[in-house]
């Protein structure tokens, strides 16, 4: 069963401006936070380095 997305409700000009300001503030507040893909790539890189250091010769 598929659910349809609700249509966004119309905001007053003032409410829309306030929403935009909150969104902008949130982006600024979390600009230093790495995305999950960046964090995964960092962890994977460290894992590969560890494996290369600890690889047993064949």
Rosetta blueprint (number, residue, H / E / L):
1 X L
2 X L
3 X L
4 X L
5 X L
6 X L
7 X L
8 X L
9 X L
10 X L
11 X L
12 X L
13 X H
14 X H
15 X H
16 X H
17 X H
18 X H
19 X H
20 X H
21 X H
22 X H
23 X H
24 X H
25 X H
26 X H
27 X H
28 X H
29 X H
30 X L
31 X L
32 X L
33 X L
34 X L
35 X L
36 X H
37 X H
38 X H
39 X H
40 X H
41 X H
42 X H
43 X H
44 X H
45 X H
46 X H
47 X H
48 X H
49 X H
50 X H
51 X H
52 X H
53 X H
54 X H
55 X L
56 X L
57 X L
58 X L
